[in-house]
Amino acid sequence: METMTMEVPGIGSIPCPVYSQLSIVHDANYQTDWCFMNGDPRPCFTPRMLDELQHYANHLSVQADRNVKYRIQASKVPGIFNYGGDLDLFRQLIARRDRSGLLSYARACINSLYGVLTHYNRDITSIALVQGDALGGGMECAMAFDVLVAEKKARMGLPEVLFNLFPGMGAYSFLSRKIGPAKAERFIMSGTIYTAEELFEMGIVDVLAEDGQGERAVYDYIRRENKFRNGYQAIREVRKTLHPVSYEELLGVTEIWVDAAMKLESRDLRMMERLVSRQTHKPLAEAV
């Protein structure tokens, strides 16, 4: 992967990776890394995007002397945060009965999420900014962050039940800790797409922003946390102690997901194919 140099005050020039699916912007004033997704050909977690996210996570871990206190995940695709799993790849792997390939992809997903959950072994607060549709794995990704900021126009949901599957990369783990297991199961099995305001009322979205004001809401949150950062971090440690999400838990659920995916029938794969086609032409939340 190519690299370029980036000037960091007090440190000097450091190597910075150049990506095709991500754009990394460092804000030295607020000690933040903005990680924008530029999904191509579709705004979903393709293997290439997962590779770049993992590379960025490794880069962030290695550059421990670089002063980053906040890591923000957002999107440059208008109206879309992320559509989640690569359904076209799923369909191909399942049709070929390639269980090992599907499991490899699923592990790459949870590896990326687990880096967020563990803060890359640094004192970093992670923030997801959702300004459009976050569906399936896109919503799972957003829920993995310490703070979920969403603009009112954003829509989120877990539509996997439409093709006879369930979201297997953290949704149950994250939702059950937020709203309880019973409500989490109802949420998952409904396949409903919710507005950001509805999710804020449920306690899933942490900060609700006016449309077009998401970045401002993120910086407002950072300023609040900076005043009481020790307390904020201590509360997060309490949450992790009382309600931990272990790698083993994520991996166990993912293996159940892979086994369930391998049982899908032709009609389920045809539904996947239709969703792949629709998400290419218009917001998927309208298609489901």
C-alpha positions as CSV (number, residue, x, y, z in Angstrom):
1,M,0.0,0.0,0.0
2,E,1.4,3.4,-1.0
3,T,2.3,6.0,1.6
4,M,2.7,9.7,1.8
5,T,4.1,12.0,4.5
6,M,1.9,14.1,6.9
7,E,3.1,16.9,9.0
8,V,2.1,16.5,12.7
9,P,2.9,19.5,15.0
10,G,5.5,18.6,17.6
11,I,6.4,15.4,15.8
12,G,7.3,16.3,12.3
13,S,6.8,14.2,9.1
14,I,5.3,10.8,9.5
15,P,4.4,8.2,6.9
16,C,0.6,8.1,6.1
17,P,-1.0,5.4,4.0
18,V,-2.9,6.3,0.8
19,Y,-6.2,4.5,0.3
20,S,-8.7,4.0,-2.4
21,Q,-11.7,3.3,-0.2
22,L,-10.9,5.6,2.7
23,S,-9.9,9.2,3.2
24,I,-8.0,10.0,6.5
25,V,-8.0,13.6,7.7
26,H,-6.1,14.6,10.8
27,D,-7.3,17.6,12.8
28,A,-4.4,18.6,15.0
29,N,-6.4,21.2,16.9
30,Y,-8.8,18.6,18.3
31,Q,-6.4,15.7,18.1
32,T,-8.8,13.8,15.9
33,D,-8.5,11.4,13.0
34,W,-11.5,11.5,10.6
35,C,-11.8,8.3,8.6
36,F,-14.2,8.8,5.7
37,M,-15.5,5.8,3.7
38,N,-15.6,6.1,-0.1
39,G,-17.1,2.8,-1.0
40,D,-16.6,1.8,-4.7
41,P,-18.3,0.2,-6.6
42,R,-20.9,0.1,-3.9
43,P,-20.8,1.7,-0.4
44,C,-20.5,-1.6,1.5
45,F,-17.7,-3.5,3.2
46,T,-15.9,-5.0,0.3
47,P,-12.8,-7.0,1.0
48,R,-10.7,-4.1,-0.2
49,M,-12.4,-1.7,2.2
50,L,-11.9,-4.2,5.1
51,D,-8.2,-4.5,4.2
52,E,-7.8,-0.8,4.2
53,L,-9.7,-0.4,7.5
54,Q,-7.4,-3.0,9.1
55,H,-4.3,-1.4,7.6
56,Y,-5.4,2.0,9.0
57,A,-6.0,0.4,12.4
58,N,-2.5,-1.2,12.4
59,H,-1.1,2.2,11.4
60,L,-2.9,3.9,14.2
61,S,-1.7,1.3,16.7
62,V,2.0,1.6,15.5
63,Q,2.0,5.4,15.5
64,A,1.5,5.6,19.3
65,D,3.5,8.8,19.5
66,R,1.0,10.6,17.2
67,N,-1.4,12.6,19.4
68,V,-4.8,11.2,18.5
69,K,-7.5,11.3,21.2
70,Y,-10.5,10.9,18.9
71,R,-11.1,8.6,16.0
72,I,-14.2,9.4,13.9
73,Q,-15.9,7.2,11.3
74,A,-18.0,8.9,8.6
75,S,-18.8,8.7,4.9
76,K,-18.2,10.8,1.9
77,V,-21.0,9.1,-0.1
78,P,-24.0,11.4,-0.1
79,G,-26.9,10.0,1.8
80,I,-25.2,6.7,2.7
81,F,-23.0,5.8,5.7
82,N,-22.6,2.1,4.7
83,Y,-24.8,-0.7,3.3
84,G,-23.0,-3.3,5.3
85,G,-21.9,-6.7,4.0
86,D,-20.9,-7.3,0.5
87,L,-24.0,-9.1,-0.6
88,D,-22.7,-9.8,-4.1
89,L,-19.7,-11.6,-2.6
90,F,-22.0,-13.4,-0.1
91,R,-24.1,-14.7,-2.9
92,Q,-21.1,-16.0,-4.9
93,L,-19.5,-17.7,-1.9
94,I,-22.7,-19.4,-0.9
95,A,-23.5,-20.5,-4.4
96,R,-20.0,-22.1,-4.6
97,R,-20.4,-23.7,-1.1
98,D,-17.2,-21.9,-0.1
99,R,-17.6,-21.9,3.7
100,S,-14.0,-21.1,4.4
101,G,-14.2,-18.0,2.1
102,L,-17.3,-16.8,3.8
103,L,-15.8,-17.3,7.3
104,S,-12.6,-15.5,6.2
105,Y,-14.7,-12.5,5.1
106,A,-16.7,-12.6,8.4
107,R,-13.6,-12.7,10.5
108,A,-12.2,-9.7,8.6
109,C,-15.4,-7.8,9.6
110,I,-15.2,-8.6,13.3
111,N,-11.4,-7.9,13.4
112,S,-12.2,-4.4,12.2
113,L,-14.9,-4.0,14.8
114,Y,-12.8,-5.4,17.6
115,G,-10.1,-2.8,17.0
116,V,-12.7,-0.1,17.5
117,L,-14.0,-1.9,20.7
118,T,-10.4,-2.1,22.2
119,H,-9.5,1.5,21.1
120,Y,-6.4,0.2,19.4
121,N,-4.9,-0.3,22.8
122,R,-4.7,3.5,23.2
123,D,-6.7,6.2,25.1
124,I,-8.8,6.9,22.0
125,T,-12.5,7.8,22.0
126,S,-14.3,6.4,18.9
127,I,-17.2,8.3,17.4
128,A,-19.4,7.2,14.5
129,L,-21.1,10.0,12.5
130,V,-24.1,8.7,10.5
131,Q,-25.5,11.2,8.0
132,G,-27.4,8.8,5.7
133,D,-28.4,5.1,5.5
134,A,-26.6,2.7,7.7
135,L,-28.0,-0.8,7.1
136,G,-27.0,-4.3,8.2
137,G,-23.3,-4.3,8.8
138,G,-23.3,-0.5,8.4
139,M,-25.4,-0.2,11.5
140,E,-23.3,-2.9,13.3
141,C,-20.2,-0.8,12.5
142,A,-21.8,2.4,13.9
143,M,-22.9,0.7,17.1
144,A,-19.4,-0.6,17.8
145,F,-18.2,3.0,18.4
146,D,-18.2,4.6,21.9
147,V,-20.5,7.4,20.7
148,L,-23.0,7.2,17.8
149,V,-23.9,10.6,16.4
150,A,-26.6,10.7,13.8
151,E,-28.3,13.4,11.8
152,K,-32.1,13.4,11.8
153,K,-32.3,12.4,8.1
154,A,-30.3,9.2,8.8
155,R,-32.0,5.8,8.7
156,M,-30.7,2.6,10.2
157,G,-31.8,-1.0,10.3
158,L,-31.0,-4.6,10.0
159,P,-32.8,-6.0,6.9
160,E,-31.0,-9.4,6.8
161,V,-34.2,-11.2,7.7
162,L,-35.5,-10.3,4.2
163,F,-33.1,-12.9,2.7
164,N,-33.7,-15.4,5.6
165,L,-30.5,-14.6,7.5
166,F,-29.5,-12.5,10.6
167,P,-26.9,-9.8,11.1
168,G,-23.9,-11.8,12.4
169,M,-21.1,-9.3,13.0
170,G,-22.0,-7.8,16.3
171,A,-25.6,-6.6,16.1
172,Y,-27.0,-8.9,18.8
173,S,-24.1,-8.3,21.1
174,F,-24.3,-4.5,20.8
175,L,-28.1,-4.2,20.8
176,S,-28.7,-6.6,23.7
177,R,-26.3,-4.4,25.8
178,K,-28.1,-1.2,24.7
179,I,-31.8,-2.2,24.9
180,G,-31.9,-5.8,26.3
181,P,-32.0,-9.2,24.6
182,A,-35.7,-9.4,24.1
183,K,-36.0,-6.0,22.4
184,A,-32.8,-6.8,20.5
185,E,-34.3,-9.9,19.0
186,R,-37.5,-8.1,18.1
187,F,-35.4,-5.4,16.4
188,I,-33.4,-7.9,14.4
189,M,-36.4,-10.1,13.3
190,S,-38.5,-7.1,12.3
191,G,-36.2,-6.0,9.5
192,T,-37.5,-2.5,10.1
193,I,-35.7,0.6,8.9
194,Y,-35.8,3.2,11.6
195,T,-35.2,7.0,11.6
196,A,-32.4,8.4,13.7
197,E,-35.0,10.1,15.9
198,E,-36.7,6.8,16.6
199,L,-33.3,5.2,17.4
200,F,-32.4,8.1,19.7
201,E,-35.6,7.5,21.7
202,M,-34.7,3.8,22.0
203,G,-31.3,4.8,23.4
204,I,-29.3,3.4,20.4
205,V,-28.3,6.8,19.0
206,D,-26.3,8.8,21.6
207,V,-26.4,12.2,19.9
208,L,-29.1,13.4,17.6
209,A,-28.0,16.3,15.3
210,E,-29.9,18.5,12.9
211,D,-29.5,17.7,9.2
212,G,-26.3,19.1,7.9
213,Q,-24.9,19.7,11.5
214,G,-23.3,16.3,12.1
215,E,-19.7,17.6,12.1
216,R,-20.6,20.4,14.4
217,A,-22.3,17.9,16.8
218,V,-19.2,15.8,16.8
219,Y,-17.0,18.7,17.7
220,D,-19.5,19.9,20.4
221,Y,-19.3,16.4,21.9
222,I,-15.5,16.5,21.8
223,R,-15.4,19.8,23.6
224,R,-17.7,18.5,26.3
225,E,-15.7,15.3,26.8
226,N,-12.4,17.3,26.9
227,K,-13.7,19.2,29.9
228,F,-14.3,15.9,31.9
229,R,-12.2,13.4,29.9
230,N,-11.1,11.4,32.9
231,G,-14.7,10.9,34.0
232,Y,-15.9,10.0,30.5
233,Q,-13.1,7.4,30.1
234,A,-13.7,5.9,33.6
235,I,-17.4,5.4,32.7
236,R,-16.5,3.6,29.5
237,E,-14.1,1.4,31.5
238,V,-17.0,0.6,33.8
239,R,-19.2,-0.3,30.8
240,K,-16.5,-2.6,29.4
241,T,-16.1,-4.3,32.8
242,L,-19.8,-4.9,33.4
243,H,-20.8,-5.6,29.8
244,P,-17.7,-6.8,27.9
245,V,-17.9,-7.8,24.3
246,S,-15.1,-10.4,23.8
247,Y,-13.5,-11.4,20.6
248,E,-14.6,-15.0,21.4
249,E,-18.2,-13.9,21.6
250,L,-18.1,-12.1,18.2
251,L,-16.3,-15.0,16.6
252,G,-18.8,-17.6,18.0
253,V,-21.8,-15.6,16.7
254,T,-20.0,-15.2,13.3
255,E,-19.5,-18.9,13.0
256,I,-23.3,-19.4,13.6
257,W,-23.9,-16.8,10.9
258,V,-21.7,-18.6,8.4
259,D,-23.4,-22.0,9.1
260,A,-26.8,-20.3,8.7
261,A,-25.7,-18.6,5.4
262,M,-24.6,-21.9,4.0
263,K,-28.2,-23.2,4.4
264,L,-29.8,-20.4,2.3
265,E,-31.8,-21.6,-0.7
266,S,-32.0,-20.3,-4.3
267,R,-34.9,-17.9,-3.5
268,D,-32.9,-16.3,-0.7
269,L,-29.9,-15.8,-3.0
270,R,-32.2,-14.3,-5.6
271,M,-33.4,-11.8,-3.0
272,M,-29.7,-10.9,-2.3
273,E,-29.2,-10.4,-6.0
274,R,-32.1,-8.0,-6.3
275,L,-30.9,-6.0,-3.3
276,V,-27.4,-5.8,-4.8
277,S,-28.9,-4.4,-8.0
278,R,-31.2,-2.0,-6.2
279,Q,-28.5,-0.6,-3.9
280,T,-26.4,0.3,-7.0
281,H,-29.2,2.6,-8.3
282,K,-30.9,4.2,-5.2
283,P,-30.7,4.2,-1.4
284,L,-31.3,0.6,-0.2
285,A,-33.6,1.8,2.5
286,E,-36.1,2.7,-0.2
287,A,-35.6,-0.7,-1.9
288,V,-36.5,-2.6,1.3
